[in-house]
Amino acid sequence: MIPSFILGALIFIFILLIFQALRLTEFVLVHGVKVQDILQMIVYLSVSFLPIILPMSLLFAVLLTYGRLSGDSEIVAMKSLGLNLKHLSLPAIVLGAVTVVISAQAAFYLAPWGNRRFEVMINELGRLKASATIREGIFSEGFFDMVVYANNVDSKEGTLRKVFIFDERDPKSPLTIIAREGKVLQSQTREGNSALLRLLDGNIHRTNDAAYTKINFESYDINLFDPITIEEKKKSMLSHTLADINAGLKDPDLEPQDRRKLLVEFHRRSALAAACLIFALLGVGFGTSANRRSARGGGFAICLGIIVSYWLLYIVFENLTKGSATLPVGPMVWVTNILFALITAWSLKRASRA
């Protein structure tokens, strides 16, 4: 069962990374990020996927193992020797219990670490290649608190052509800057996120309550600096460890909506860890009751069907919880596990009668 578990983990990691392939390829081809940096990002992403991958891999392993035993009529042979479903389920229960512990550690510690390292690395790459945050033909808002538009962007060289900038860092005197060309020059300092934007052949439009001013220029430098260091940037919810969640919940000044988000995150991770044991027993129920033909060819299809059904329900109830201020967090997040626990009980009862 362990080899099948490892195989399932590799398969599901590969599937999840496929969804990031376009983004990672863009980093290499468009922004000139080194291949070793991409490999490092893949490692961090894989670690952050662990809470999702472990339950799916366990279901895959149990279904494959018990389905093969059922297909070879070994389940029937074991039952003829006096072994009942409780005895047959013991290996899956043990593996499921171990996976619950590992999954809980991954959900509250390993995955937040991987996600945080990925965030830090993305910010670091953004510091080293500031123009990577500017998309060609799109109004980009993530460039040092300014809105930037460029008809043509060369991220490798850091050059922009036909540039439009709206700078509202000073709300009392916003600037609109239009330039024929721009060049992002990187700063060598590591104290925060900084760069120099050099604009060529353009004009500045300034408006305030009193007047409108237009200034033409041949060369204009904008010093861009974010004093917050990369490590000090605010963590996303996925990067919160158990200690972070507990500290937030104990904060008396925390806004109710933020407290609710932390509660949802805590129950979400706990429910995913508990799902490992449910999936282990569900795999036993479906695997041992499969006929010979379906056991040999349909194990992976059954696994995918269960996973898709679980995640669809899970996402629906989680979104309902996040979108409401009155629905109870715990029951709403756990309702998918409860439904699948009932399905598991039914499948085990059916398998015991077979």
N, C-alpha and C positions, 0 to 999 in steps of 0.2 A: 504493500500500500504506500510505503514511503516513496519509492521511485515514481509511482503515479502522481503522488502529491507534488514532487519536485517538477515533474513534466508539466503538470497543470499550472504550476506557478510560472514557469518559463513561457508557456503558451499565453497566459493572460497578461503577463508583463509585456510581451511582444504586441499583443492586441492593443493594450492601452497606449504603448509608445507610438503605435501607428498614428493615433490621433494627434500626436505631437510632432510627427515627422515633418510636416510642412513648415511648422514654426522653426524647428531645429535646422532644416535645410536652408531656410531663409537666413538664419544667422551665419551660416558658412558662406553661401553663394553671394548674398547681397551685402552683408555687413562685415565679411572677412574675419569672422571669429575662428579661432584655431580649432582644429579637430579634437585636440586633447581637452579643450574646454567643453566642447559638445559632449564628449564621453563622460566628463565629470558631471555635467548637467543630467545626463541619462541615469547615472548612478543615483543622484539625489532624487530624481523623479521616481525611479524604481522603489526607493525606500519610502517615499511619500505615498506610493500606491499600496503598500503592504496591508493596511486595514481592509482594503477592498479585495485584494488578491487572495489573502489567506482563506476566507470562507469559500470563495469560488473554487480554489484549488482543492480544498478538503472535499467538497461535494463531488468534484471531478474524480478524485482518487477513490472515494468510497463507492460511487456509482460504477466506476470501471472495474474495481476489484470484485465487488459482490455480483455485478452483472456477469463477469467472466465465470465466477463460481457457479452462478445459476445456469449459464449457458452450457457449461460442462457437466451439468447435473450433480455437481459436488454438494450443493445445498441439500438436495434430496438425500444424498448418501449420508450426510452429517445428521440430518433429522432422523434417518433410519437407525442411527447409532444412539439415539436418545437425546441428542442435543436440540434444545429449543431455540427460539429466536433470541431470547435473552443471552444465551451463551454465544450465539453467532454474532450478536451485536457488540460484544465486549471489546474487541479490537478497535472498532469504529468509535466507541464511547471513549476509550482511553486516548486515542489520537485526537478526538474532538475536544476533550478536556484540556489536553496539552496545548492544542491550537488556540483555545479560548484564552489561556494565560499569555501565550506569545502574542496573540492578536491584541489583547488589552495593552500589553507593553508597547507594541508597535503603534497603536492608536494614540496613546497618551504621551509617548516619548520619542520613539524612532521616527514615525511619520512627521510630527512637528519639526523635528531636527532636520530631516531631509527637505521638507518644504521651506523651512527658514533658510537653509543653505542655498537652495535654489533661488529664493528671493534675493538674498545677498549677492549671489553671483550675477543675477540679471541686472541688479543695480550697479554692480562693479563694472560689468560690460557696458552699461549705459554711461558710466563715468568715463571709461576709456574710449568709447565711441559714442559721443553724445548725439551725433546725427542719426544714430540707429533708431532713435525714438521718433524721427520725422518720416512720415510716409509720403511718397510721391503722389501728388494730386489729391491729397486729403488734408483737411484742417486738423492738425495734431495739437492736442492740449497738454501733453505731458512733458513739454520741453521747458524746464525751469519756469513754470507757472505762466508761460506765454502761449498764445495761439499762433502756430506757424503753418504757412502754406507755401509749397514750392512746386513748380511745374516739373522740375527734374531734380532728383536727389541721387548723389553718388556717395553712399555711406562709407565705402572704402577710402575715398579721398577726402570725405567730409565737405564736399562742395554742394551748393544749392544754386539753382537758377530760377529767375523770375520769382522772387521771394516776396511774400506778404506776411507781415507780423503785426499782431495786436498785443500790445504790452499794457496790461492793467495792474502791474505790480504796485503802482502808485494810483489808487482809485480816484484821487482828486485831479490827476492830470494824466489820463491815458494817452498812449501813443499809438499811432498807426504808421508803420514803416513799410515802404515799398522799395525794393532794390533789384537791380538787374542780376546780381550774383552775390552769393554769400559763401563764407568759408568758416568752418568750425575748427578752431585751434584748441587742442587739448592742453590742460594744465597738468603739470607733473606733481602737484601737491596731492596728498592723500587725505587732507583735512576737509572732508566734505566732498560734495559733488560740484566741480567747477569747470568752466570752459570759457573761451573767448570767441564770440561770433563777430567776424569781420565782414561788413557789408560794403559793396562797391556800387557806385553810380545809382543813387536813388534819392528819395526824399522822405522827410519826417513830417507827419501831420499831428499837431498837438491841439487838443481842445480842453478848455476849462470854462468855468462860468463867465469869465470876462471876455475871452477872445479866442480866435482861431489862428494858429501859426503854422506856416509851411516853411521847411528848411531843406534846401537841396544840398547834397553832399557827393563827393567823389569816393571817400572812404569813411566808414563810421564803425567804431568798435563798441561792442556791448559786452561788458564784463558780466558773466553769469556765474553765480555762486549760490549754492545751497549749503549753509553751515552745518546742517545735520549730517553727521557721518552715517555711512551705510549701515553699520551695526545698530545705530540708534533709531533707525526708521521704524515706524510703528509696525508691529507684527500683524499679519492677517489672521483671521480666526483659525485657519487651518494650521498655523504655526504656533498656536497656544498649547503649551504642555498642561498636564494636570495641575501643576503648581500655579500656572498662570490663570487657569480657569477658577481654581479655588480662591486665589487672591482677588480676582475680579468680583466673584460672588460675595466676598466678605466686605467689599468696599461699600460703605453706607451712602456715598455720594454718586454711585453708579446709576445712570439713567435706566428707567424700567425696560426700555426696548433693548438696551445693551445687556442688561441682566438676562433678559429672555433669550437673546442670541447665545449667551454663554451656556444657559441651561439646555438649549437645543443641541449645542455642540457636545456637551457632556453626555446627554442621553443618546445622541447619534452614535458616538464612538462606543459607548457601552453596549448599545443594541447590536452594532456590527460584530463586536467580540462575542456576544452571546449567540449570534446567528451561526457561529461555527459549530456548536453542539447541535443545534437544530438541523443544520445541513448534514451533519454526520449521520444522524438518525434517519433523516429523510432519504439519504442515499442508501441506507440499509433497506428501508421500506420499499423503495422503487427498484433497487438492485436485485433483491432476493425474490421479488414477485415478477420479474421480467421473464418473458418466454425466451426460448433459445434464440429465435431470430432477432428479436429486439435487443437482447442482451449483447449479441455480438456486434450489431451495427448501429444501435440507437442510443448507446450510453452518452455519447457526447451531445447528441441532439436533445436528449432529455435534460442533460445538465444545462445547456444553453437556454432551453425553455423555462426551467425553474429560475435561473438567474435573471433572465429578462423579466419574468413575471414579478419576482421579488423586487427588483430595482424600480420597475414602473410603479408598483404600489408604494414603495418606500419614498420615492421622490414626490409622489402626489401628497402623501400625508405629511412629509417634512415641509413642503411648500405651504400646505394649509396651516401648519403650525407657525411658520415664520410670518405668514401674512395676516395672522389673527393675534389680537392682544388678549383674547378671552379663553381660547381653547387651552385645556391643560397640556402642558408640554410633555410630561412623561408618558401618559397613555397614548397621545397622538404619535409620538416617535416610535413607541414600542408596539403599536397596533399591527404592523406588518409582521413582526416576530410572532405575535400571538396568533395571527391567522395561519402562518406557516407551521407553528407548533401544532395547531389543530389538524392541518393537513398531514403532518408527520405522524400524529397519533392514529389517524385514519389509515395511512399507508402501512404502518406497523401492524395494525389490527388485521388488515387484509392479508399481509404477508404471513402472519402467524397462522391464519386459517388455510393458507394455500397448501 
